[in-house]
Amino acid sequence: MIIQSLLHKPILWILDGITVQNSLLVDKPSEFLTRKWTKELDYQLKKELWRHTSNRISVRFEYEWRDADNPNQWMRTHGNEHWEFDDNGLMRIRDMSANDYPIQESECRYCNLA
């Protein structure tokens, strides 16, 4: 898939300070993302660029989604993400930290855009 073709092999993913290697996330990112997006309904994302260099990008992100296991429950996720790319432009490192918390639909900033 397209996602796998954009990733350097091997890739290092760091999620909330935990290094992830030899997992579904690293070995089969498209399967990982399919599971994630199956759970996170009506996903609406906003990213803000913090800083970049020739091979690194840092962003702040926030997104809202409904939980597939409880479709009446809206969630907000926010955090920071840092990417590093190799000389061919493929992602070599992804370092992400995020927090999820429940919100009321009336608190949605982006969910009404779906």
Secondary structure, 3 states (H helix, E strand, C coil): CHHHHCEEEEEEEEECCEEECCCHHHHCHHHHHHHHHHHEEEEEEEEEEEEECCCEEEEEEEEEEEECCEEEEEEEEEEEEEEEECCCCCEEEEEEEEEEEEECHHHCCCHHHC
